[in-house]
Structure formats: C-alpha cells, structure tokens
Amino acid sequence: MRHCLSVFAIALALAGCSESKPPSPAGDTSYAPKLQQQLLDAKPGDVIEIPAGRFSFDRSLTLRASGITIRGAGMDKSVLSFKGQKAGAEGLLVNGDDFLIENLTIEDSKGDGLKISESKNVTMRGVKVQWTGGPSTKNGAYGLYPVKTTNVLIEDCVAIAASDAGIYVGQSKDVIVRRSRAESNVAGIEIENTINADVYENIATNNTGGILVFNMPALSQQGGQIRVYKNKITANNTGNFGAKGTPVASVPAGSGMVINSNDDVEIFDNDIADNATANIIVSSVYSTGYKDSSMADGFDPYPERIYIYGNRLTGGGDSPDGLDLKALKVAAMGFSGRFPDVLWDGYYNKDRKVDGQPASGPQICLENVSGVINADGPNGYDNPTTDMTPFRCSLPKLPAIDLRRS
C-alpha cells in the first residue's frame, strides 16, 4: 500500500508540473531571442538554421547583412508565428544582397510577411506566408514582397490571404516567379513597375484578381518586358477586401489576368477559367481612379504592345463585379450573356502615330480568344463594342529571363 501511494503521489506531482506550464497556442516563445541575436550578429556566408517547430514572436525580425542563408526544416515544419505581434511593421525585413531563404512558414504578421528591400541576388524558395484567419482587411498587405530589388527568384512558394498581394514584386528588375501558389489574396501575384519578369507554372485561385501586371504613377521606374505563361488562373472570385484608397481596391472580384498601364507584355499558354468578371482585363490607370494630375512625372497611362495568344480560356464573364460592369454586360451582351474572354476599358493613346498617321486604336494583339469587348470607358461606357478588327495583329516575342541559376 505504501508503494502504491508513493507512485500515486509521483503521478500527481508530474501532472501538477505539466499543468503549471501549458504550451503557448501560438508557439514556443523561448526561441525568439536566439533567432533575433543570430540575425543581428550575421556575417557574410552564415547559414541560419531554423529547427522544426512553431515559434512565436511579438516583434519584427530584421536582417541587415549580405551573403546570408536562412533555412528552415521545411514548409509547415518550421513556422514563425507573429499572431501576438506588438511591434514592427513586418514579420521579417531584409536589407542585404546574395540572400537565400527557404523551407519555412511565416504566419499572421501585423504588416507584410517577408519584405526584402533594395537588394540584389535574392532567392525565396519553399516559403509560405499566410494569415490563418482567412481574408480580412486587417491582414498584412503583402506576403512575399521584394521591392527595389534585382535578380530575384521566387519558386515553390505559397501566399494566402494578404490584403493587397500575396506574391508582389515591385520596382525591380530581372525577376522569375515560378511553381508557386497564391490563394485567397486580393491580388494573387502582382508584378508592378518591374522590368524583365517571367511568371510561369504558378497557380492563382480564389483571389480577387489572379495575376496582375501593373504600372502605377509616382514610383521610381516604369515597368515592361513581362511574360506570363503556363499558369493556371482559375475562379478568382473572392470579394475585394483591400484597404480603401489603394490601387488594388479597384480590382473587381472575378478578375483572372489583369494588365494595367504596362507596356510590352506577353500572355500565352495559360489555362484561364471561370473568373466571373472577365478572364482577361486590359486597362489604363484611369480605370483605377487616377486623374491627369497624377501623370505629371511623364508616366505613360496606356497599355501598349500587349500580345495575348495561345491560351486555353473557358467560362468566366457571367457575373461581373460592380454596378457599372453589371450594367455594361447587360447592355452589350444581354441579361443571359457573358463577357467575352477579354475586357478592355477603351483608353488608348490617341497621339500615337503609325507610319506618320494617327493610330486608330490600341497596340493590343489578340489570338485564340472568344472575343473582346471595348467598354468605352472614356465615354462613360456609353458605346461598348465587340469589334475584333483593331486587335487582329501580332507582335514580336519577348526574350526569356535568364538569372543564370540552376
């Protein structure tokens, strides 16, 4: 009997110890100081290994050194949770060249998930950034966010529920985004004011807009030379939850591929389907709410030299978002009709000349599409037309992007 009581007492003591230290629902908080110190002390050539586990942080992480690798044990195995974040705008902010981050997840940051600024030779591989509560305006704006960067590779990554763009590349040069998935963001993948980018073999689904190629005024450079191919862009019909006043808040739910004010864009060999406003939208910055005064810096507001061909397009266009687009569909296609594959807002540069003569329309060339609707935006959508004649053309193919990596 005494022996049994002794064993029973030990069991109670162990149970009491277990109850006194319940695990944190967000994750282990003891790892945060170690990683913060590793980032602070990092020197070129260092490899910072993040073990498997869920680790909780209450403030941003910052790296300001070049030649650093951050490597987790695997996506969904090494998880950095910022659910209780009290300080800092990002999950992880990096200012450094020759940077590689791979095989980990960043969750629920107060602001952007992973921001890399003014850096060159950047690789993001097997990284997930997500907000676990689903779409919300309160979520951080950007998931993976390289800005003012050069020679950037994003591959095998995942972005979920960003309130602006899941995978965003801005004001950058020489970029590849491939084999990644963007889901339940406002913009799934956005290439903005960026020169020389290839976006291929990605999946963009359940976003407000699937893949966006944008130029916006008042930024450090205008973009162009963008190829988007071999992607699956399907059912991007999530209601827009972007913050009011931001350009992305103007994207209608149900937008598959969106080209806005960008030049030299090639869209081919994609599967684009079931995007309720339109599978492909080509527009000017004027459709995002900007006025002429915003173009004082010499910004070109018109999409030009856009070549769309060889895509597989099905469904979509049956339930456009917003009263103006709904009315446009009924006026042009009837109550039971649907928009054709391509919706163009109708803005083009009337001062452009061809062989010395004023151009009669935009530099948008379309092949293998069910049709196009010119929404006649400059005239308040009063006279939409489905005439394909101005779009029956072809353009020279753009060169592939070579980052000289395996």
Phi, psi and omega per residue, in radians:
M1 nan -0.749 3.134
R2 -1.077 -0.692 3.140
H3 -1.107 -0.749 3.139
C4 -1.105 -0.724 3.112
L5 -1.101 -0.656 3.134
S6 -1.098 -0.772 3.122
V7 -1.119 -0.724 -3.137
F8 -1.095 -0.693 3.130
A9 -1.130 -0.711 3.114
I10 -1.104 -0.741 -3.141
A11 -1.073 -0.728 3.110
L12 -1.115 -0.701 3.141
A13 -1.090 -0.755 3.127
L14 -1.126 -0.713 3.125
A15 -1.101 -0.692 3.121
G16 -1.105 -0.703 3.115
C17 -1.114 -0.708 -3.125
S18 -1.111 -0.724 -3.086
E19 -1.245 -0.423 -3.078
S20 -1.331 -0.254 -3.125
K21 -2.316 1.220 -3.131
P22 -1.176 2.553 3.137
P23 -1.161 2.513 3.090
S24 -1.223 2.295 3.133
P25 -1.099 -0.478 3.132
A26 -1.445 -0.459 3.138
G27 2.374 3.136 -3.123
D28 -1.193 2.147 -3.135
T29 -1.594 -0.206 -3.050
S30 -1.308 -0.297 -3.097
Y31 -1.414 -0.400 -3.024
A32 -0.967 -0.872 -3.124
P33 -1.054 -0.623 -3.134
K34 -1.132 -0.839 -3.123
L35 -1.159 -0.703 3.100
Q36 -1.026 -0.712 3.137
Q37 -1.228 -0.671 3.094
Q38 -1.069 -0.732 3.114
L39 -1.167 -0.680 3.135
L40 -1.159 -0.658 -3.064
D41 -1.592 -0.012 -2.974
A42 -1.045 2.425 3.090
K43 -2.166 2.710 -3.133
P44 -0.882 2.317 -3.120
G45 1.670 -0.183 -3.124
D46 -1.217 2.495 2.993
V47 -2.033 2.032 3.139
I48 -1.717 1.951 -3.104
E49 -1.617 2.193 3.076
I50 -1.819 2.067 -3.062
P51 -1.230 2.942 3.037
A52 -1.135 2.483 3.133
G53 2.510 2.985 3.067
R54 -1.906 2.126 -3.029
F55 -2.135 2.361 -3.025
S56 -1.831 2.429 -3.131
F57 -2.302 2.449 3.117
D58 -1.892 0.103 3.088
R59 -2.642 2.840 -3.114
S60 -1.060 2.665 2.940
L61 -1.788 2.482 -3.095
T62 -2.348 2.358 3.033
L63 -2.166 2.177 3.134
R64 -2.245 0.955 3.111
A65 -2.505 2.698 3.135
S66 -1.744 2.798 3.068
G67 1.275 0.548 -3.044
I68 -1.918 2.478 2.982
T69 -2.004 2.282 2.977
I70 -1.973 2.119 -3.022
R71 -2.289 2.141 3.049
G72 -1.618 3.127 3.131
A73 -1.454 -0.116 3.129
G74 2.566 2.607 3.036
M75 -0.994 2.304 -3.087
D76 1.278 -0.020 3.031
K77 -1.762 -0.781 3.033
S78 -1.804 1.893 -3.029
V79 -2.076 2.158 3.056
L80 -1.793 1.938 -3.076
S81 -1.794 2.248 3.104
F82 -1.991 0.481 -3.066
K83 -1.043 -0.584 3.117
G84 -1.770 0.476 -3.045
Q85 -1.099 2.271 -3.134
K86 -1.951 -0.351 -3.063
A87 -2.471 2.566 3.104
G88 1.663 2.674 -3.074
A89 -1.676 -0.323 -3.080
E90 -2.138 2.954 2.878
G91 -1.313 -1.088 3.091
L92 -2.256 2.199 3.081
L93 -1.962 2.242 -3.100
V94 -2.161 2.272 2.949
N95 -2.219 1.621 -3.119
G96 -3.051 2.539 3.131
D97 -1.473 2.920 3.054
D98 0.898 0.943 -3.037
F99 -1.921 2.327 3.065
L100 -2.218 2.274 3.006
I101 -2.291 2.350 -3.062
E102 -2.692 2.663 2.902
N103 1.108 0.930 3.060
L104 -2.754 3.006 3.121
T105 -2.197 2.434 3.027
I106 -2.048 2.214 -3.050
E107 -2.165 2.490 2.820
D108 0.989 0.667 3.060
S109 -1.210 2.649 -3.124
K110 -1.136 -0.698 3.086
G111 -2.044 -2.370 -3.135
D112 -1.102 2.581 -3.132
G113 -1.278 -1.107 -3.140
L114 -2.261 1.885 -3.140
K115 -1.929 2.253 3.099
I116 -2.162 2.067 -2.963
S117 -2.128 2.355 3.007
E118 0.910 0.923 -3.099
S119 -2.282 2.769 3.068
K120 -2.230 2.701 -3.123
N121 1.033 1.195 -3.054
V122 -1.991 2.335 3.050
T123 -2.233 2.225 2.975
M124 -2.064 2.038 -3.021
R125 -2.354 2.198 3.094
G126 1.096 0.626 3.138
V127 -1.883 2.309 3.024
K128 -1.928 2.362 2.961
V129 -2.171 2.231 -3.099
Q130 -2.613 2.767 2.971
W131 -2.001 2.013 -2.888
T132 -1.305 -0.231 3.125
G133 -1.485 0.040 -3.123
G134 1.494 -3.110 -3.079
P135 -0.983 2.280 3.104
S136 -2.829 2.443 3.071
T137 -1.074 -0.399 3.134
K138 -1.341 -0.196 3.108
N139 -1.195 2.816 3.046
G140 -1.042 2.691 -3.056
A141 -1.201 -0.872 -2.996
Y142 -2.129 2.496 3.053
G143 -1.455 -1.478 3.006
L144 -1.646 2.183 -2.842
Y145 -2.460 1.300 2.966
P146 -1.420 2.260 -3.116
V147 -2.377 2.379 -3.084
K148 0.972 0.841 -3.110
T149 -2.071 2.875 3.132
T150 -2.381 2.446 3.095
N151 1.087 1.267 -2.989
V152 -2.068 2.291 3.057
L153 -2.130 2.128 3.032
I154 -2.079 2.041 -3.097
E155 -2.494 2.539 3.068
D156 0.977 0.652 -3.124
C157 -1.859 2.938 -3.139
V158 -2.391 2.417 3.074
A159 -2.386 2.253 -3.039
I160 -2.361 2.191 2.900
A161 1.266 0.510 2.995
A162 -1.264 2.497 -3.084
S163 -1.449 -0.037 2.960
D164 -2.191 -1.460 -3.119
A165 -2.270 2.369 3.112
G166 -1.182 -0.982 3.037
I167 -2.031 1.987 -3.049
Y168 -2.203 2.268 3.013
V169 -2.144 2.083 -3.041
G170 -2.208 2.436 3.017
Q171 0.887 0.741 -3.044
S172 -2.121 3.120 -3.097
K173 -2.565 2.421 3.102
D174 1.107 1.521 -2.961
V175 -2.382 2.444 2.943
I176 -2.221 2.260 2.998
V177 -2.117 2.040 -3.040
R178 -2.542 2.687 3.035
R179 0.889 0.642 -3.131
S180 -2.021 2.926 -3.109
R181 -2.247 2.273 3.087
A182 -2.171 2.156 -3.011
E183 -2.498 2.379 3.025
S184 1.129 0.449 2.993
N185 -1.676 2.970 2.932
V186 -1.168 -1.078 2.984
A187 -1.820 2.209 -3.141
G188 -1.155 -1.157 3.066
I189 -2.175 2.243 -3.134
E190 -2.247 2.209 3.043
I191 -1.939 1.932 -2.991
E192 -2.159 2.250 3.088
N193 0.833 0.755 -3.077
T194 -2.080 2.467 -3.107
I195 -1.878 2.237 3.076
N196 1.193 1.574 3.112
A197 -2.501 2.421 2.972
D198 -1.996 2.243 -3.136
V199 -2.167 1.915 -3.016
Y200 -2.619 2.682 3.100
E201 1.024 0.603 3.077
N202 -1.815 2.872 3.016
I203 -2.077 2.186 3.063
A204 -2.185 1.952 -3.066
T205 -2.542 2.603 3.087
N206 1.081 0.362 2.977
N207 -1.565 3.068 2.933
T208 -1.221 -0.867 3.023
G209 -2.201 2.415 -3.022
G210 -1.283 -1.248 3.095
I211 -2.202 2.202 -3.100
L212 -2.019 2.345 2.991
V213 -2.089 1.880 -2.958
F214 -2.118 2.580 2.786
N215 -2.120 2.302 3.102
M216 -2.194 2.628 -3.111
P217 -1.285 2.913 3.021
A218 1.130 0.464 3.029
L219 -1.974 3.052 -2.932
S220 -1.240 -0.367 3.139
Q221 -2.751 2.757 2.969
Q222 -1.657 2.580 -3.054
G223 -1.766 2.995 3.090
G224 2.982 3.105 -3.124
Q225 1.115 1.037 -3.088
I226 -2.071 2.272 3.055
R227 -2.033 2.307 3.106
V228 -2.194 2.002 -3.005
Y229 -2.682 2.695 3.098
K230 1.006 0.589 3.071
N231 -1.808 2.798 2.990
K232 -1.930 1.980 -3.034
I233 -2.118 1.622 -2.931
T234 -2.302 2.457 2.961
A235 0.867 0.883 3.076
N236 -1.562 1.395 -2.989
N237 -2.150 0.275 3.125
T238 -1.213 2.352 3.114
G239 -0.989 2.492 -3.080
N240 -1.216 2.084 3.121
F241 -2.018 0.395 3.075
G242 -1.227 2.705 3.134
A243 -1.155 2.412 -3.141
K244 -1.031 2.418 3.114
G245 1.637 -0.234 3.091
T246 -1.489 2.608 -3.134
P247 -0.965 -0.654 -3.081
V248 -1.200 -0.351 3.109
A249 -1.169 -0.268 3.128
S250 -1.523 -0.103 -3.118
V251 -1.292 2.128 3.131
P252 -1.243 2.452 3.009
A253 -1.009 2.458 -3.109
G254 1.608 0.397 3.113
S255 -1.725 2.154 3.129
G256 -1.444 -1.444 3.080
M257 -1.843 2.213 -3.116
V258 -2.157 2.199 3.054
I259 -2.033 2.097 -3.082
N260 -2.226 1.958 2.999
S261 1.108 0.220 -3.121
N262 -1.667 2.621 3.087
D263 -1.920 2.704 3.045
D264 1.002 1.207 3.138
V265 -2.200 2.345 -3.122
E266 -2.159 2.136 -3.089
I267 -2.107 1.999 -3.049
F268 -2.693 2.695 3.024
D269 1.019 0.587 3.077
N270 -1.798 2.694 2.934
D271 -1.748 1.960 -3.054
I272 -2.190 2.100 -2.991
A273 -2.637 2.546 2.868
D274 1.069 0.620 3.021
N275 -1.663 1.998 -2.788
A276 -1.166 -0.528 3.058
T277 -1.392 -0.999 3.076
A278 -2.888 2.539 3.099
N279 -1.184 -0.630 3.112
I280 -2.375 2.289 3.078
I281 -2.138 2.300 3.044
V282 -2.109 2.178 -2.996
S283 -2.565 2.900 3.038
S284 -1.703 2.823 3.085
V285 -1.057 -0.389 3.127
Y286 -1.090 -0.448 3.127
S287 -1.348 -0.149 3.083
T288 -1.668 0.035 3.080
G289 1.774 -0.058 3.113
Y290 -1.318 2.602 3.137
K291 -1.951 3.075 -3.092
D292 -0.996 -0.581 -3.103
S293 -1.094 -0.394 3.140
S294 -1.330 -0.206 -3.048
M295 -1.754 0.325 -3.057
A296 -1.151 -0.338 -3.105
D297 -1.497 0.227 -3.126
G298 1.491 0.235 -3.132
F299 -1.100 2.391 3.095
D300 -1.622 1.923 -3.017
P301 -1.441 -0.098 -2.959
Y302 -1.804 2.428 2.999
P303 -1.316 2.242 -3.104
E304 -2.442 2.621 -3.113
R305 0.974 0.993 3.096
I306 -1.829 2.148 -3.080
Y307 -2.122 2.015 -3.103
I308 -2.110 2.075 -3.047
Y309 -2.782 2.734 2.973
G310 1.121 0.420 3.082
N311 -1.664 2.777 3.063
R312 -1.856 1.910 -2.995
L313 -2.063 2.235 3.111
T314 -2.473 2.631 3.077
G315 1.076 -2.820 3.089
G316 1.386 2.908 3.063
G317 1.322 0.107 -3.029
D318 -1.602 -0.327 -3.081
S319 -2.530 1.253 -3.080
P320 -1.138 2.684 -3.062
D321 -1.596 2.315 3.067
G322 1.698 2.584 -3.069
L323 -1.095 -0.706 -3.114
D324 -1.085 -0.790 -3.121
L325 -1.247 -0.604 3.071
K326 -1.096 -0.782 3.128
A327 -1.131 -0.664 3.112
L328 -1.094 -0.748 3.140
K329 -1.083 -0.797 -3.132
V330 -1.110 -0.745 -3.109
A331 -1.151 -0.673 -3.034
A332 -1.623 -0.567 -2.983
M333 -2.109 -0.113 -3.121
G334 1.541 2.887 -3.074
F335 -1.038 -0.702 -3.072
S336 -1.668 0.050 -3.095
G337 -1.466 -3.126 3.103
R338 -2.493 2.692 3.049
F339 -1.088 2.577 2.984
P340 -1.189 -3.136 -3.029
D341 -1.006 -0.588 -3.025
V342 -2.085 2.237 3.039
L343 -1.950 2.079 3.103
W344 -1.985 2.351 -3.048
D345 -1.306 -0.272 3.042
G346 1.713 -0.051 3.111
Y347 -1.482 2.261 3.034
Y348 -2.625 2.866 -3.063
N349 -1.393 1.806 -3.108
K350 -1.337 -0.153 3.072
D351 -1.555 -0.133 3.124
R352 -1.180 2.491 -3.124
K353 -2.099 2.578 3.049
V354 -2.179 2.058 -3.074
D355 0.947 0.662 3.082
G356 1.451 -0.047 -3.117
Q357 -1.950 2.610 3.113
P358 -1.001 2.383 3.124
A359 -1.202 2.539 -3.110
S360 -1.635 -0.028 -3.121
G361 -3.081 -2.941 -3.058
P362 -1.373 2.921 3.009
Q363 -1.680 1.176 3.136
I364 -2.185 2.070 -3.098
C365 -1.958 2.246 -3.036
L366 -2.192 2.321 3.021
E367 -2.376 2.634 3.054
N368 1.033 0.712 3.059
V369 -2.140 2.741 3.135
S370 -1.264 -0.363 3.141
G371 2.745 -3.080 3.139
V372 -2.458 2.549 2.966
I373 -2.053 2.189 2.987
N374 -1.521 1.921 -3.020
A375 -1.268 -0.234 -3.114
D376 1.036 0.807 3.121
G377 -0.988 -0.714 -3.120
P378 -1.035 -0.413 -3.132
N379 -1.930 0.492 3.077
G380 1.186 0.517 3.111
Y381 1.129 0.459 -3.050
D382 -1.332 -0.514 -3.010
N383 -2.370 1.121 3.126
P384 -1.167 2.643 -3.140
T385 -2.485 2.684 3.108
T386 -1.980 0.384 3.135
D387 -1.165 2.108 -3.129
M388 -1.493 -0.168 -2.986
T389 -0.921 -0.820 -3.094
P390 -1.156 -0.214 -3.015
F391 -1.846 0.021 -3.132
R392 -1.493 1.507 -3.085
C393 -2.778 3.079 3.050
S394 -2.411 2.861 -3.112
L395 -2.349 2.763 3.068
P396 -1.069 2.516 3.116
K397 -1.250 2.540 3.107
L398 -1.465 2.649 3.124
P399 -1.312 2.678 3.062
A400 -1.246 2.669 3.068
I401 -1.527 2.256 3.124
D402 -2.095 1.870 3.096
L403 -1.536 0.000 -3.138
R404 1.003 0.831 3.073
R405 -2.253 2.764 3.115
S406 -1.369 nan nan
